[in-house]
Amino acid sequence: MHQAPDTPPAWHTLPADETRQILQSGPNGLSETEARRRFGIHGPNQLQQQRRRSAWMRMLLQFHNILLYVMLGSAAITALLGHWVDTAVLLGAVVINAIIGFIQESKAENALDAIRAMLSQRATVIRDGRKQEIDAALLVPGDLVLLASGDRVPADLRLASVRELRIEEAALTGESLAVEKSHTESGVDAPLGDRFGMAYSGTVVVFGQGSGLVVATGDQTELGKINHMLAGIGRAARAAGVAVERVAHVVASQRASGQHLGIGGLLGGADGDHRGERGGHQRHADDAAERGGGNGCGHGASCADRRGPLLTYGRGDGARSSRPRAATRAPRAPVRDRR
């Protein structure tokens, strides 16, 4: 029997007949035996639910960061020294960081709850040639699902037949108007809103009728991908925390060695090298200014003036040359003696 491939094809680019062949389904739907077999392979048509933590635990975990530990320790030291302003600033930064992280994580969990509420609880299918209503969690790829006005699409479907079918997909695409569906295929790069031969889990049928083959269930649906992205917000925050911890370790090591660390040091020293190069140019300019009349700029005058850049002589490697290059600017007119 057919087993779903690890990388499913782009179903919206395939004709309905080819989709039916790949899924080994037909106009009579799947048999109950085959549906149970596929259920054992793909699992229930449900979104994965993360273990919920209490609000107090989420708040405490916001402080689990080495940089915040350093800031709290610094706040304690400044308090012992009587520097109350520094203590207040450090504690305020720690508290604000924790509050922002807590709010962000709470919003993500609320969004996950809203997505799960979008799932359909029941589905009308054809199995063994008979129309029946089953629990939507029991749907498997290859099931033939019937849609009618007012239904919520229970899984991602490749539409096989439509009759003035219009589906509201605002939850996925943000489009406020219902999309008129067809059974034709779309281009490979077509966005979700332009895949007219597809019906996605969580969207609502506002008019018409249709039928389609289940091509994705549970976390493999487009709604499941959004659920996975939202669940990854906490992981992304922890990854950012690891990066912050690395910066904290660098700062601590530089402090221990008695060195001062600037932004250029954190960015790989590029800025520090740039400042060193500028400092070298400035020293060359100062040397030229001290030489004054010995460099062809006139007695007591410097090539660096208020109206133009320094006309430097010498080779590109920094060595001084007794033969000056041709100036890139026109020479200035001699200053008239006012005496």
C-alpha positions in Angstrom: 0.0 0.0 0.0 1.0 3.6 -0.5 3.0 5.3 2.2 3.2 9.1 2.3 6.6 10.4 1.1 8.9 12.2 3.4 8.7 15.3 1.1 5.2 15.7 -0.1 4.7 17.1 -3.6 3.3 20.6 -4.3 -0.3 19.4 -4.3 -1.7 22.7 -5.8 0.4 22.1 -9.0 -1.1 18.6 -9.6 -4.4 17.8 -11.4 -7.0 16.2 -9.2 -6.8 12.9 -11.0 -3.1 12.7 -10.5 -3.5 13.5 -6.8 -6.1 10.7 -6.5 -3.6 8.3 -8.0 -0.8 9.3 -5.7 -3.0 9.0 -2.7 -4.5 5.7 -4.0 -8.0 6.9 -3.4 -11.1 6.9 -5.6 -14.7 8.2 -5.9 -15.8 5.8 -3.2 -13.2 7.1 -0.8 -11.0 4.9 1.4 -12.1 1.7 3.1 -12.3 1.5 6.8 -9.4 -0.9 6.9 -7.1 1.3 4.9 -8.2 4.4 6.9 -7.2 2.7 10.1 -3.8 1.6 8.6 -3.1 5.2 7.5 -4.2 6.5 10.9 -1.5 4.4 12.5 1.1 6.0 10.1 0.1 9.6 10.2 -1.5 9.9 13.6 -4.5 12.0 14.6 -5.5 15.1 12.7 -4.5 17.4 15.6 -2.0 20.2 16.3 0.8 19.4 18.6 0.2 21.0 22.0 3.1 22.1 24.1 3.2 21.6 27.8 1.8 24.7 29.5 3.7 26.4 32.3 2.1 28.5 35.0 2.3 32.2 34.8 4.7 32.4 37.8 7.0 29.8 36.2 7.0 31.8 32.9 7.9 34.9 34.8 10.7 33.3 36.8 12.2 31.8 33.7 12.6 35.3 32.2 15.4 35.9 34.8 17.2 32.7 33.9 20.0 34.4 31.9 23.6 34.9 32.8 23.6 38.6 31.7 20.7 39.3 34.1 22.6 37.5 36.9 25.6 39.8 36.2 23.3 42.8 36.3 21.6 41.7 39.6 25.0 41.1 41.1 26.2 44.6 40.0 23.0 46.0 41.5 23.8 44.4 44.8 27.4 45.7 44.8 26.3 49.3 43.9 23.7 49.1 46.7 26.4 48.2 49.2 28.5 51.1 48.0 25.6 53.4 48.3 25.2 54.2 44.6 21.5 54.1 44.7 20.9 55.7 41.2 23.1 52.9 39.6 21.2 50.3 41.6 17.8 51.6 40.4 18.9 51.7 36.8 20.2 48.1 36.9 17.2 46.7 38.6 14.8 48.6 36.3 16.5 47.2 33.2 16.3 43.7 34.6 12.6 44.1 35.5 11.7 45.7 32.2 13.4 42.9 30.3 11.5 40.3 32.2 8.2 42.0 31.7 8.7 42.3 27.9 9.7 38.6 27.6 6.7 37.5 29.7 4.2 39.5 27.6 5.7 38.2 24.4 5.5 34.6 25.5 1.9 35.1 26.8 0.8 36.5 23.5 2.3 33.6 21.7 0.5 31.1 23.9 -2.8 33.0 23.4 -2.3 32.8 19.6 -1.7 29.1 19.8 -5.0 28.7 21.7 -6.8 30.7 19.0 -5.3 28.5 16.3 -6.4 25.3 18.0 -9.9 26.8 18.3 -10.0 27.2 14.5 -9.9 23.4 14.0 -13.1 21.7 12.9 -14.4 19.0 15.3 -16.4 17.0 12.8 -16.0 16.1 9.1 -18.3 14.6 6.4 -16.4 12.0 4.4 -17.1 9.1 2.0 -15.7 5.8 3.1 -16.5 2.5 1.5 -18.9 4.4 -0.8 -21.0 5.6 2.1 -21.4 9.2 3.3 -20.7 9.5 7.0 -19.8 12.1 9.6 -16.7 11.3 11.7 -14.5 13.0 14.2 -12.1 15.3 12.3 -9.2 13.9 14.3 -9.7 10.6 12.5 -9.0 12.0 9.0 -6.1 10.6 7.1 -4.5 11.5 3.7 -6.6 10.2 0.9 -10.0 10.7 2.6 -12.6 12.2 0.4 -14.2 15.1 2.3 -17.5 16.8 1.4 -17.8 20.6 2.0 -21.0 22.6 2.3 -21.8 26.2 3.2 -21.0 26.9 6.9 -18.5 24.1 7.2 -15.0 24.7 8.6 -12.4 22.9 6.4 -11.1 20.0 8.6 -7.7 19.4 6.8 -5.7 20.6 3.8 -7.7 19.4 0.7 -7.0 19.2 -3.0 -10.3 20.1 -4.4 -11.8 17.5 -6.8 -15.1 19.1 -7.6 -16.7 22.4 -6.8 -20.1 24.0 -7.2 -19.9 27.8 -6.7 -17.6 27.2 -3.8 -16.3 30.2 -1.9 -14.0 30.0 1.1 -12.9 32.7 3.5 -9.2 32.4 4.1 -8.6 35.5 6.2 -6.9 33.5 8.9 -4.2 32.4 6.5 -3.9 35.1 3.9 -5.4 38.2 5.6 -7.8 38.5 2.6 -11.1 39.8 3.9 -13.1 38.7 0.8 -14.1 35.1 0.2 -12.1 33.3 -2.5 -13.9 31.5 -5.3 -12.5 28.0 -5.7 -12.0 25.7 -8.7 -10.6 22.3 -9.3 -7.8 23.5 -11.6 -4.1 23.4 -10.6 -1.9 26.5 -9.9 1.7 27.5 -10.6 4.5 26.3 -8.4 5.2 29.8 -7.0 1.6 30.7 -6.4 0.9 32.1 -3.0 -1.7 30.6 -0.7 -4.3 33.1 -1.7 -3.9 32.2 -5.4 -4.1 28.4 -5.0 -7.7 28.1 -6.1 -7.7 24.4 -6.3 -6.8 24.0 -2.6 -8.9 24.3 0.6 -6.9 24.7 3.8 -7.6 23.6 7.4 -9.3 26.2 9.6 -10.8 28.2 6.7 -14.6 28.6 6.4 -16.9 27.7 3.5 -19.2 30.7 3.1 -21.1 29.6 -0.1 -21.5 26.6 -2.4 -20.4 23.0 -2.2 -17.4 20.9 -3.0 -15.4 17.9 -2.4 -11.7 17.3 -2.0 -9.0 14.8 -1.1 -7.1 15.2 2.2 -3.4 15.8 1.4 -2.2 17.0 4.8 -3.3 16.5 8.4 -2.3 17.8 11.8 1.1 19.6 12.0 1.6 19.0 8.2 -1.2 21.5 7.3 -0.5 25.1 6.6 -2.3 25.9 9.9 0.1 23.4 11.6 3.1 25.2 10.2 1.9 28.5 11.7 1.4 26.7 15.0 5.0 25.5 14.8 6.3 29.0 14.1 4.4 30.4 17.1 5.7 27.6 19.3 9.2 28.5 18.2 9.0 32.0 19.6 10.2 30.7 23.0 13.0 28.8 21.3 14.0 31.9 19.4 14.1 33.9 22.6 16.3 31.2 24.3 18.6 31.3 21.3 18.9 35.1 21.6 19.6 34.5 25.3 22.5 32.2 24.3 23.9 35.0 22.1 23.6 37.5 24.9 25.4 35.1 27.2 28.3 34.8 24.8 28.6 38.6 24.8 28.5 38.6 28.6 31.3 36.0 28.7 33.4 38.2 26.3 32.8 41.3 28.5 33.7 39.4 31.6 36.9 38.0 30.1 38.0 41.5 28.9 37.3 43.0 32.3 39.3 40.2 34.0 42.3 40.9 31.7 42.1 44.6 32.4 41.2 45.5 28.8 38.5 47.9 27.7 36.0 46.5 25.3 34.2 48.7 22.8 31.6 48.0 20.2 34.3 47.5 17.6 35.7 44.7 19.8 32.4 42.9 20.0 32.0 43.2 16.2 35.3 41.5 15.5 37.6 44.5 16.0 36.7 46.1 12.7 35.8 49.4 14.2 39.0 49.4 16.3 41.1 48.8 13.3 39.4 51.6 11.5 40.0 54.0 14.3 43.7 52.9 14.4 44.1 53.6 10.7 42.5 57.0 11.1 44.8 57.7 14.0 47.9 56.8 11.9 46.7 59.2 9.1 46.3 61.9 11.7 49.8 61.4 13.1 51.2 61.7 9.5 49.3 64.9 9.1 50.7 66.3 12.4 54.3 65.5 11.2 53.7 67.3 8.0 52.3 70.3 9.8 55.4 70.5 12.0 57.8 70.4 9.1 56.0 73.4 7.6 58.2 75.2 5.1 60.4 72.2 4.4 57.7 70.4 2.5 57.1 72.9 -0.3 54.0 74.5 1.2 55.7 77.8 2.0 57.4 79.1 5.1 55.5 78.6 8.3 52.5 77.1 6.4 51.0 73.6 6.5 49.5 71.7 3.6 46.5 71.1 5.9 44.4 74.2 5.9 40.8 75.1 6.5 39.7 75.0 2.9 41.0 71.7 1.7 42.4 68.2 2.6 46.0 67.5 3.3 48.0 67.0 0.1 50.1 64.0 1.2 53.4 63.1 -0.4 55.0 59.7 -0.4 54.3 56.1 -1.4 51.2 54.1 -0.6 53.1 51.9 1.9 53.6 54.9 4.2 57.3 55.4 3.6 58.4 59.0 3.0 59.7 60.0 -0.4 62.0 62.8 -1.3 60.1 63.2 -4.6 56.5 64.5 -4.0 53.7 63.2 -6.2 51.7 65.5 -8.4 49.0 67.2 -6.4 45.5 66.1 -7.2 44.3 69.7 -6.6 45.2 72.9 -8.3 47.8 74.8 -6.3 46.5 77.7 -4.3 47.3 81.3 -5.3 50.0 82.8 -3.1 48.8 84.9 -0.2 49.4 88.6 -0.7 51.5 90.3 1.9 49.4 92.8 3.7 52.3 94.9 4.9 
